[in-house]
Amino acid sequence: MFRLLILCLFAGLAWLLYVWTQGLTLFESSFLPPVLRIVATTITAAFSVLSGAALVLDLGLRRGLGIEPNGAQRVVVFAVLTFVSSALAMKFLGSDIAGILTTSALLTAIVGFALQPTLGGLFAGVALQLDRHLKPGSGIIYDGLDTRIESMNWRSIVGRRRDHTRVIIPNAKLASEAVAIYPDDRAVRRDTFFYAPVSIPPQRIAKLVRELVSDLSYVENTSPVMVAPVEQLPELAALKYRVRYRIAYYFEIPEVEGEVYRRIWYGFQRHDIPLPVTRLYGSELRDRQTGELGYPEGYDLDNALSKAIASGATFNDGNRSSLRQSIESEGRVLLYGPSERIVIPSRWAGRRYLLAAGDLTQDDPDFGDRRRYGAFPEVGARRLFVHKIAETARIRQIADRLAQDIGPYAEQALSDAALRAESFEELCALSADLINDDKAREAFLADMLPHSSHRIGPGLVFNATRDVAGHIVSSPHYRAVDEAVIIALPMGCETSGQP
């Protein structure tokens, strides 16, 4: 607006000077009046181009149609207005427009043939912008790969793929091909296929898998999760099932599909549903329900029993060895995957349960992030388990972050603190003690400490109650942090005393 005002003032001043010199005998034979006329006409043409562009781009596109003008649209608007203003200015100054246009037609044809790919991209970009199907932030499938559009210009579109590489797509190529566009106002539907034994009723499989998938982060739980058999496989004595669900963030599709298979494995293990295998396997492997159970690192039943007794749990059998034998022979091992809600199969209801390995937390996922959509979760949204980094990498992060506050001494100080710390939280606390500034210390702990609240380790003994949905859930509600091993204690093995 300020530039337009300046041009308007200069144009008015130039025309006033021209009119003034026209009326003076002193300047009748001087070169000054023609020069002032050319200058005034040029400034007026420039003012017309800028004001016309402001009207078209700002009032017409941005405010009228709600389209943010891009580089291609600006180039076209300025080119057209410049051509029209220049032609009118030359006509006003007495130039032969017809002769100029005839002479420039040949040059225009030559330049047009030479710039055919560039001009094709230009007009294709204009068409894409006018269609308003694509915009920065849109997700498309290009060359079979998910791509998020970062910017659009007069020649090409710049996108970013899952591996963070950038891809430059010419506008002409994008406009001439069929392109799948992810919706930006709803979750993306996805189908995942799995197999289950033909001997298990399909409705039982559908109910179990529906509950497992609905509990996953980034799965839109306000939409139905549909599970249905789609094919019979006699050679495997199995049915092929399709589970259909919606994912909030399309860039997380592979990760969510992996978590679906992870949840199905753990759910089948707890409900004694064997995973189908080919008949080429031996009969022992085919008949085995879940195969050899590999316990996670740190599994120690004796240690879990000792912690449970120390915390107040009273067992009827005081002999530790016979108690262990009773639990191993009559108890039932239930495995839970990372971030999975502790739901007890109805077959093992009415007992008490011992956490034998792994950690539990009373944290419940923030279901609000499931109503957001796009490429990536917003900052602070709950991530999937597969997004977590390794413990050694977390320690490396502490060293790098600590170096910002205490300098290059951070790595040696962290090595000394790691010898005394018994947990990651304690390592963070010992490292924070090395920072003298209170605000810097608080910022360090806020960045480094895990966002989950208090974790409960092996030795926890808890009850389970039926919720309003009919599920037998832990009381209070727990979730597994990593893989958790829970043992349904034998009936009468443990009293009703609270730990």
C-alpha positions as CSV (number, residue, x, y, z in Angstrom):
1,M,0.0,0.0,0.0
2,F,2.9,2.4,0.8
3,R,4.5,1.7,-2.6
4,L,1.3,2.4,-4.4
5,L,0.9,5.7,-2.5
6,I,4.4,6.8,-3.5
7,L,3.9,5.9,-7.1
8,C,0.6,7.7,-7.2
9,L,2.3,10.9,-5.8
10,F,5.1,10.6,-8.3
11,A,2.7,10.1,-11.2
12,G,0.6,13.1,-10.1
13,L,3.7,15.2,-9.7
14,A,5.0,14.2,-13.2
15,W,1.7,15.0,-14.8
16,L,1.5,18.4,-13.1
17,L,5.0,19.3,-14.3
18,Y,4.1,18.2,-17.8
19,V,0.9,20.3,-17.8
20,W,2.9,23.3,-16.4
21,T,5.6,23.1,-19.0
22,Q,3.0,22.8,-21.8
23,G,1.6,26.2,-20.9
24,L,5.0,28.1,-20.9
25,T,6.5,29.7,-24.0
26,L,9.9,29.0,-22.6
27,F,9.6,25.2,-23.0
28,E,7.7,25.2,-26.4
29,S,10.8,24.0,-28.3
30,S,12.5,22.2,-25.4
31,F,12.8,18.5,-24.9
32,L,11.5,18.7,-21.4
33,P,7.7,18.3,-22.1
34,P,8.1,15.1,-24.2
35,V,10.4,13.6,-21.6
36,L,8.0,14.5,-18.8
37,R,5.1,13.0,-20.8
38,I,7.0,9.7,-21.2
39,V,8.0,9.7,-17.5
40,A,4.5,10.4,-16.3
41,T,3.1,7.7,-18.6
42,T,5.6,5.1,-17.4
43,I,4.9,5.8,-13.8
44,T,1.2,5.7,-14.4
45,A,1.6,2.3,-16.2
46,A,3.6,1.0,-13.2
47,F,1.0,2.2,-10.8
48,S,-1.7,0.5,-12.9
49,V,0.2,-2.8,-12.9
50,L,0.7,-2.8,-9.1
51,S,-2.8,-1.6,-8.2
52,G,-4.4,-4.1,-10.6
53,A,-2.2,-7.0,-9.2
54,A,-3.2,-6.0,-5.7
55,L,-6.9,-6.1,-6.6
56,V,-6.7,-9.5,-8.3
57,L,-4.3,-11.2,-5.9
58,D,-5.5,-9.7,-2.6
59,L,-9.1,-8.9,-3.0
60,G,-9.9,-11.4,-5.7
61,L,-8.0,-14.5,-4.7
62,R,-7.0,-14.1,-1.0
63,R,-10.2,-12.5,0.3
64,G,-12.7,-13.3,-2.3
65,L,-12.0,-17.0,-3.1
66,G,-9.9,-17.8,0.0
67,I,-6.9,-18.9,-2.1
68,E,-3.4,-17.9,-1.0
69,P,-1.6,-16.7,-4.2
70,N,1.5,-18.6,-5.1
71,G,4.4,-17.8,-7.4
72,A,2.8,-19.1,-10.5
73,Q,-0.3,-17.0,-10.0
74,R,1.7,-13.9,-9.3
75,V,3.8,-14.4,-12.5
76,V,0.7,-14.8,-14.7
77,V,-1.2,-11.8,-13.2
78,F,1.9,-9.5,-13.4
79,A,2.7,-10.7,-17.0
80,V,-0.9,-10.0,-18.2
81,L,-1.2,-6.6,-16.5
82,T,2.3,-5.5,-17.7
83,F,1.5,-6.4,-21.3
84,V,-1.8,-4.6,-21.2
85,S,-0.4,-1.5,-19.5
86,S,2.6,-1.4,-21.8
87,A,0.4,-1.6,-24.9
88,L,-1.9,1.2,-23.7
89,A,1.1,3.4,-22.7
90,M,2.7,2.9,-26.1
91,K,-0.6,3.6,-27.8
92,F,-0.9,6.8,-25.8
93,L,2.6,7.9,-26.7
94,G,1.8,7.4,-30.4
95,S,3.6,4.1,-31.2
96,D,2.3,1.8,-33.9
97,I,1.0,-1.1,-31.8
98,A,-0.1,-3.2,-34.8
99,G,3.4,-3.1,-36.3
100,I,5.0,-4.0,-33.0
101,L,2.6,-6.9,-32.4
102,T,3.2,-8.2,-36.0
103,T,7.0,-8.0,-35.5
104,S,6.9,-9.6,-32.1
105,A,4.6,-12.5,-33.2
106,L,7.6,-14.3,-34.9
107,L,9.8,-13.7,-31.9
108,T,7.0,-14.9,-29.6
109,A,6.6,-18.1,-31.6
110,I,10.3,-18.8,-31.5
111,V,10.5,-18.2,-27.8
112,G,7.4,-20.2,-27.2
113,F,8.8,-23.3,-29.0
114,A,12.0,-23.0,-27.0
115,L,10.2,-22.6,-23.7
116,Q,7.5,-25.1,-24.4
117,P,8.3,-27.4,-21.3
118,T,8.6,-24.4,-19.1
119,L,5.4,-22.8,-20.3
120,G,3.7,-26.1,-20.0
121,G,4.7,-26.3,-16.4
122,L,3.7,-22.8,-15.8
123,F,0.1,-23.2,-17.1
124,A,-0.2,-26.7,-15.5
125,G,0.8,-25.0,-12.2
126,V,-1.9,-22.4,-12.7
127,A,-4.5,-25.1,-13.4
128,L,-3.5,-27.0,-10.3
129,Q,-3.9,-24.0,-8.2
130,L,-7.2,-23.0,-9.6
131,D,-8.5,-26.6,-9.0
132,R,-7.6,-26.1,-5.3
133,H,-7.2,-29.9,-4.9
134,L,-3.6,-29.6,-3.9
135,K,-1.9,-27.2,-1.5
136,P,1.2,-27.1,0.8
137,G,0.6,-29.8,3.5
138,S,-1.4,-32.1,1.2
139,G,-0.5,-35.8,1.1
140,I,-0.3,-37.6,-2.2
141,I,0.8,-41.0,-3.5
142,Y,3.4,-40.3,-6.2
143,D,5.3,-43.1,-7.9
144,G,3.8,-45.5,-5.4
145,L,5.2,-43.6,-2.4
146,D,3.6,-41.4,0.1
147,T,4.7,-37.8,-0.4
148,R,3.8,-34.6,1.5
149,I,3.7,-31.4,-0.5
150,E,6.0,-28.7,1.1
151,S,5.8,-25.9,-1.5
152,M,4.3,-25.1,-4.9
153,N,5.8,-22.7,-7.4
154,W,5.4,-21.8,-11.1
155,R,7.5,-24.7,-12.4
156,S,7.2,-27.6,-10.0
157,I,6.0,-29.0,-6.7
158,V,8.4,-29.9,-3.9
159,G,7.5,-32.8,-1.7
160,R,9.0,-34.9,1.1
161,R,8.7,-38.6,1.5
162,R,8.8,-40.9,4.5
163,D,12.6,-41.2,4.4
164,H,12.8,-37.4,4.5
165,T,14.2,-37.2,1.0
166,R,12.8,-34.4,-1.1
167,V,11.3,-35.0,-4.5
168,I,10.7,-32.3,-7.2
169,I,7.6,-33.0,-9.3
170,P,7.1,-31.0,-12.5
171,N,3.7,-29.4,-12.7
172,A,3.1,-30.7,-16.2
173,K,3.7,-34.3,-15.2
174,L,1.6,-34.0,-12.1
175,A,-1.3,-32.5,-14.0
176,S,-1.2,-35.2,-16.7
177,E,-1.2,-38.2,-14.3
178,A,-3.8,-39.8,-12.0
179,V,-2.7,-38.8,-8.4
180,A,-4.2,-40.2,-5.2
181,I,-4.7,-37.5,-2.6
182,Y,-5.0,-38.2,1.1
183,P,-8.0,-36.5,2.8
184,D,-7.0,-33.7,5.1
185,D,-10.4,-33.6,7.0
186,R,-10.7,-37.3,8.0
187,A,-8.7,-40.4,8.9
188,V,-7.4,-42.7,6.2
189,R,-9.0,-46.1,5.8
190,R,-6.7,-49.1,5.9
191,D,-7.1,-52.9,5.5
192,T,-4.8,-55.4,7.2
193,F,-5.0,-59.1,6.7
194,F,-4.2,-61.9,9.2
195,Y,-4.9,-65.6,9.7
196,A,-6.7,-67.5,12.5
197,P,-7.6,-71.2,13.0
198,V,-10.7,-72.4,11.2
199,S,-11.8,-74.1,14.4
200,I,-12.3,-70.8,16.3
201,P,-15.7,-69.2,15.7
202,P,-15.2,-66.1,13.5
203,Q,-17.3,-63.9,15.8
204,R,-14.9,-64.7,18.6
205,I,-11.9,-63.7,16.5
206,A,-13.7,-60.5,15.3
207,K,-14.6,-59.4,18.8
208,L,-11.1,-59.9,20.1
209,V,-9.3,-58.2,17.2
210,R,-11.7,-55.3,17.2
211,E,-10.9,-54.5,20.8
212,L,-7.2,-54.9,20.2
213,V,-7.1,-52.6,17.2
214,S,-9.4,-50.0,18.7
215,D,-7.0,-49.5,21.6
216,L,-4.1,-48.5,19.3
217,S,-2.9,-44.9,19.2
218,Y,-3.5,-43.1,15.9
219,V,-6.4,-45.5,15.1
220,E,-9.6,-43.4,14.9
221,N,-11.7,-45.0,17.5
222,T,-14.8,-43.0,16.7
223,S,-15.1,-45.0,13.4
224,P,-16.0,-48.7,13.4
225,V,-13.2,-51.3,13.3
226,M,-14.6,-54.0,11.0
227,V,-13.2,-57.6,11.2
228,A,-14.5,-60.3,8.8
229,P,-13.3,-63.5,7.2
230,V,-12.6,-63.2,3.5
231,E,-11.0,-66.5,2.4
232,Q,-10.7,-70.1,3.6
233,L,-7.3,-71.7,3.4
234,P,-7.7,-75.5,3.7
235,E,-4.0,-76.2,3.4
236,L,-3.4,-74.2,6.6
237,A,-6.7,-75.1,8.3
238,A,-7.2,-71.4,8.7
239,L,-9.4,-68.5,7.7
240,K,-8.0,-65.3,6.3
241,Y,-9.5,-62.2,8.0
242,R,-9.5,-58.5,7.0
243,V,-9.5,-55.9,9.7
244,R,-10.5,-52.4,8.4
245,Y,-9.8,-49.3,10.5
246,R,-8.9,-45.7,10.0
247,I,-5.5,-44.1,10.7
248,A,-5.3,-40.4,11.7
249,Y,-1.9,-39.7,10.2
250,Y,-1.2,-41.2,6.8
251,F,2.6,-41.1,7.2
252,E,2.2,-43.5,10.1
253,I,0.5,-46.2,8.1
254,P,3.4,-48.8,8.1
255,E,4.0,-48.3,11.8
256,V,0.3,-48.7,12.8
257,E,0.1,-51.9,10.6
258,G,3.1,-53.3,12.5
259,E,1.4,-52.5,15.8
260,V,-1.8,-54.3,14.6
261,Y,0.1,-57.5,14.1
262,R,1.9,-57.1,17.4
263,R,-1.3,-56.7,19.3
264,I,-2.9,-59.7,17.5
265,W,0.0,-61.9,18.5
266,Y,-0.2,-61.0,22.2
267,G,-4.0,-61.2,22.1
268,F,-3.9,-64.7,20.6
269,Q,-1.4,-65.9,23.1
270,R,-3.6,-64.8,26.1
271,H,-6.7,-66.5,24.6
272,D,-4.9,-69.7,23.6
273,I,-5.5,-69.2,19.9
274,P,-2.8,-70.9,17.8
275,L,-1.3,-69.0,14.9
276,P,-1.8,-71.1,11.7
277,V,1.3,-72.8,10.3
278,T,1.8,-74.8,7.2
279,R,1.2,-78.6,7.3
280,L,4.8,-79.0,6.2
281,Y,5.7,-78.4,9.9
282,G,5.8,-81.3,12.3
283,S,2.8,-82.3,14.2
284,E,4.3,-81.1,17.5
285,L,4.7,-77.6,16.2
286,R,1.3,-77.5,14.6
287,D,-0.4,-78.7,17.8
288,R,1.4,-76.4,20.0
289,Q,-0.8,-73.5,21.1
290,T,1.6,-70.6,21.1
291,G,5.1,-72.1,20.8
292,E,7.9,-71.7,23.2
293,L,7.4,-68.6,25.3
294,G,10.4,-66.4,25.4
295,Y,10.4,-64.4,28.6
296,P,11.8,-60.9,28.5
297,E,15.1,-59.9,30.0
298,G,14.7,-59.5,33.7
299,Y,12.1,-62.2,34.2
300,D,12.7,-63.7,37.7
301,L,9.7,-65.3,39.4
302,D,11.5,-65.6,42.8
303,N,12.4,-61.9,42.7
304,A,8.8,-61.0,41.9
305,L,7.5,-63.1,44.8
306,S,10.0,-61.6,47.2
307,K,8.9,-58.1,46.2
308,A,5.3,-59.0,46.5
309,I,5.7,-60.4,50.0
310,A,7.8,-57.4,51.0
311,S,5.1,-55.0,49.8
312,G,2.4,-56.8,52.0
313,A,0.9,-59.5,49.8
314,T,0.2,-62.7,51.9
315,F,0.5,-66.1,50.4
316,N,-1.1,-69.1,52.0
317,D,1.9,-71.3,51.3
318,G,4.9,-70.1,53.2
319,N,7.3,-72.4,51.5
320,R,8.9,-70.4,48.7
321,S,9.9,-73.4,46.6
322,S,6.5,-75.1,46.8
323,L,4.8,-71.8,46.2
324,R,6.9,-71.3,43.0
325,Q,6.0,-74.9,41.9
326,S,2.3,-74.2,42.5
327,I,2.4,-71.0,40.5
328,E,4.4,-72.6,37.6
329,S,2.1,-75.6,37.4
330,E,-1.3,-74.1,38.1
331,G,-0.8,-70.4,37.2
332,R,-1.3,-69.0,33.7
333,V,1.3,-66.8,32.0
334,L,-0.3,-63.8,30.2
335,L,1.9,-61.7,28.0
336,Y,1.1,-58.0,27.2
337,G,2.7,-56.0,24.4
338,P,4.0,-52.4,24.8
339,S,1.4,-49.8,25.7
340,E,-1.3,-52.5,25.8
341,R,-4.2,-52.2,28.3
342,I,-4.3,-54.9,30.9
343,V,-7.4,-56.8,30.1
344,I,-7.7,-60.3,31.5
345,P,-9.3,-63.1,29.4
346,S,-12.6,-64.1,31.0
347,R,-11.3,-67.7,31.4
348,W,-8.9,-66.4,34.1
349,A,-11.3,-64.1,35.9
350,G,-11.9,-64.3,39.6
351,R,-8.2,-64.6,40.5
352,R,-5.5,-62.3,41.6
353,Y,-2.6,-61.4,39.3
354,L,1.2,-61.1,39.8
355,L,3.4,-58.9,37.7
356,A,6.4,-61.1,37.1
357,A,8.4,-59.0,34.6
358,G,8.2,-55.7,32.9
359,D,6.7,-52.4,34.1
360,L,3.1,-51.1,34.3
361,T,1.9,-47.6,34.5
362,Q,-1.4,-46.0,35.2
363,D,-0.9,-43.6,32.4
364,D,-3.8,-43.6,29.9
365,P,-3.2,-42.5,26.3
366,D,-4.5,-39.1,25.3
367,F,-7.4,-40.0,23.0
368,G,-7.7,-36.4,21.9
369,D,-4.9,-36.8,19.3
370,R,-6.9,-39.4,17.5
371,R,-9.2,-36.7,16.2
372,R,-6.4,-34.8,14.4
373,Y,-5.4,-35.5,10.9
374,G,-2.5,-34.9,8.5
375,A,1.0,-36.2,7.8
376,F,2.7,-36.2,11.3
377,P,1.3,-36.0,14.8
378,E,1.3,-32.5,16.3
379,V,4.0,-31.7,18.9
380,G,3.3,-33.4,22.1
381,A,0.9,-36.0,20.7
382,R,1.4,-39.5,22.1
383,R,3.6,-41.6,19.8
384,L,3.6,-45.3,19.0
385,F,5.9,-47.7,20.8
386,V,8.0,-48.2,17.7
387,H,8.9,-44.5,17.7
388,K,10.9,-44.9,21.0
389,I,14.6,-44.8,20.8
390,A,17.0,-47.3,22.4
391,E,18.2,-46.8,26.0
392,T,21.8,-46.2,24.8
393,A,20.6,-43.5,22.5
394,R,18.7,-41.9,25.3
395,I,21.9,-41.8,27.4
396,R,23.6,-40.2,24.4
397,Q,20.9,-37.6,24.4
398,I,21.5,-36.8,28.0
399,A,25.2,-36.2,27.4
400,D,24.5,-33.9,24.4
401,R,21.9,-32.0,26.4
402,L,24.0,-31.8,29.5
403,A,26.9,-30.4,27.5
404,Q,24.8,-27.3,26.7
405,D,24.8,-26.4,30.4
406,I,28.1,-27.6,31.8
407,G,30.3,-27.8,28.7
408,P,32.6,-30.6,27.4
409,Y,32.9,-32.1,30.9
410,A,29.4,-33.5,30.5
411,E,30.4,-36.9,28.9
412,Q,32.8,-37.8,31.7
413,A,30.4,-36.6,34.4
414,L,27.6,-38.7,32.9
415,S,29.8,-41.8,32.8
416,D,30.5,-41.3,36.5
417,A,26.8,-40.8,37.3
418,A,25.9,-43.9,35.3
419,L,28.0,-46.1,37.6
420,R,25.9,-45.0,40.6
421,A,22.4,-44.7,39.0
422,E,20.0,-47.7,39.2
423,S,17.5,-46.4,36.7
424,F,17.1,-43.9,33.9
425,E,15.2,-41.5,36.1
426,E,18.0,-41.6,38.8
427,L,20.6,-40.9,36.1
428,C,18.6,-37.8,35.0
429,A,18.4,-36.6,38.6
430,L,22.2,-37.1,39.2
431,S,23.0,-35.3,35.9
432,A,20.7,-32.4,36.8
433,D,22.6,-31.9,40.1
434,L,25.6,-30.9,38.1
435,I,23.7,-27.8,36.8
436,N,24.0,-24.8,39.1
437,D,21.3,-22.6,37.6
438,D,17.8,-23.6,38.9
439,K,15.9,-22.7,35.7
440,A,18.4,-24.5,33.6
441,R,18.1,-27.6,35.9
442,E,14.3,-27.6,35.6
443,A,14.5,-27.3,31.8
444,F,17.0,-30.1,31.6
445,L,14.7,-32.5,33.6
446,A,11.7,-31.4,31.6
447,D,13.6,-32.4,28.4
448,M,15.2,-35.6,29.5
449,L,12.8,-37.3,32.0
450,P,10.3,-39.7,30.5
451,H,6.9,-38.2,30.1
452,S,5.1,-41.2,31.6
453,S,4.3,-41.0,35.3
454,H,5.2,-43.5,38.0
455,R,6.1,-47.0,36.8
456,I,5.3,-50.1,38.8
457,G,7.8,-52.9,38.6
458,P,7.7,-56.7,39.2
459,G,6.1,-57.8,42.5
460,L,2.8,-56.0,42.0
461,V,-0.3,-58.1,43.0
462,F,-3.6,-56.7,41.8
463,N,-7.3,-57.5,41.3
464,A,-9.4,-57.3,38.1
465,T,-13.0,-56.1,37.8
466,R,-15.6,-56.1,35.0
467,D,-16.1,-52.7,33.4
468,V,-19.2,-51.3,31.7
469,A,-18.1,-52.8,28.4
470,G,-18.0,-56.3,29.9
471,H,-14.1,-56.4,29.9
472,I,-12.2,-57.7,32.9
473,V,-9.7,-55.0,33.5
474,S,-7.0,-54.5,36.1
475,S,-8.0,-52.5,39.2
476,P,-6.7,-49.8,39.1
477,H,-6.3,-49.6,35.3
478,Y,-2.8,-50.4,34.2
479,R,-1.0,-50.4,30.9
480,A,2.2,-52.2,30.0
481,V,5.2,-49.9,29.4
482,D,7.2,-52.5,27.5
483,E,6.5,-56.2,27.3
484,A,4.9,-57.3,30.6
485,V,4.5,-60.9,32.0
486,I,1.5,-61.3,34.3
487,I,0.7,-64.5,36.0
488,A,-2.9,-65.4,36.9
489,L,-2.3,-66.9,40.4
490,P,-3.8,-70.3,41.2
491,M,-7.0,-70.2,43.1
492,G,-6.4,-70.2,46.9
493,C,-2.7,-69.5,46.4
494,E,-2.9,-65.9,47.6
495,T,-5.2,-64.4,50.2
496,S,-7.3,-61.3,49.7
497,G,-4.9,-59.1,51.6
498,Q,-3.9,-56.0,49.7
499,P,-0.2,-55.6,48.9
